[in-house]
Amino acid sequence: MSISRKQIIKYAIAIVAIAALLIYPKQLLDFCTSVISIVLPIIFGGALAYVLNLLCSRIEKWYFPKSTKKIVLATKRPVSILLTLIIVLLVLSGVLRLVLPQFVTALTEFFTSVPKVVSNVISWVQNTDQFPLIQHRLSTSNIDWTSIQSKVMKYFTTGVGGVLGSTVTIFTKVTSGVVNFVLAFTFAIYIMSSKEKLGRNIKRVERAFMNEKHIKKIDYILKTTNQCFSSFIIGQVTEAFVLGTLCIVGMLIFRFPYAVSIGAFVGMMALIPIFGAWIGATVGFLLIVVDSPIKAILFIVFILVLQQIEGNLIYPRVVGTSIGLPGIWVLAAITIGSGVSGILGMLLGVPIVATLYRLLRNATNERLRE
């Protein structure tokens, strides 16, 4: 069997790449990390443009759909982008306005009341006359409660000092994050405003360097990926809205404090698949515990019940059905994604697995038909 020159070049490149990976793994990893950090605003901008385009495309369809006037056609895209940004900013600012002030106030009161809470707990433990068995165990355990109290107070004092001491580092990171966000936002607006032109340029590159068979395969994979990701995002937003509404209604029924604020925050955090509710529960607990520790514990019980309903009924049915992925695979994708890449893996795990599942299913059906 004769090997062409092109195949020899491909094999040589593959061998060199594998050898470099084996000999210089750390250097290659550092290089890849540096490249990713440089192009991160572009990647984030592309992702932001993709998400915003889901809403922008629908607004374009609603914007005088039957009109053929030049002014309507000329303003359709700019007006759609502007309305998309206004809607997103209104939603985000509304949620932050509901949650942030009360959370800061509650957190301040929480740390202010820590010494009193610690003293009360220690006093309660030391005066357990109504529980003889507990009193006997504690008296024979030789626990130095004064030392424990001083250590707890020292922990909170040094913790606050450490936070204040790292202000410069935090400021630097925040500044860098703001700059990257501005660059990503600018890139996203550019993509949304000229997406047809970008699409045509990509098609030209495909036709110049690929044959028709490869172009069809790539287009099919991209189309499937787009269907899965767009369905996932729409389903996730729907699920977050349903969960937030249920949380608000339930908290109002059981007369928990900060019902609207906590419910809105839980709904926003529910954009993180399944486990996002726990983040919202933590914030809600901190808000409520300052007002009433008993209600805070009951709130955790309420969230546990709501989380079971959301995790086993709402999420697999709403999101799983919208992307055509069985419920068991939705849970598996979230579990694996969180283990691989934390919150980012939890966000991307479901649509990635849904894409692979659909591609494999279609390929299997095609093979069986043959």
Secondary structure, DSSP 4 states (H G I P E B T S, - for coil): ----HHHHHHHHHHHHHHHHHHH-HHHHHHHHHHHHHHHHHHHHHHHHHHHHHHHHHHHHHHSSTT---HHHHHHHHHHHHHHHHHHHHHHHHHHHHHHHHHHHHHHHHHHHTHHHHHHHHHHHHH--TT-HHHHHHHHTTT--HHHHHHHHHHHHHHHHHHHHHTHHHHHHHHHHHHHHHHHHHHHHHHHHHTHHHHHHHHHHHHHHHS-HHHHHHHHHHHHHHHHHHHHHHHHHHHHHHHHHHHHHHHHHHTT-TTHHHHHHHHHHHTTSTTTHHHHHHHHHHHHHHHH-HHHHHHHHHHHHHHHHHIIIIIHHHHHHHHHT--HHHHHHHHHHHHHHHHHHHHHHHHHHHHHHHHHHHHHHHHHHH-
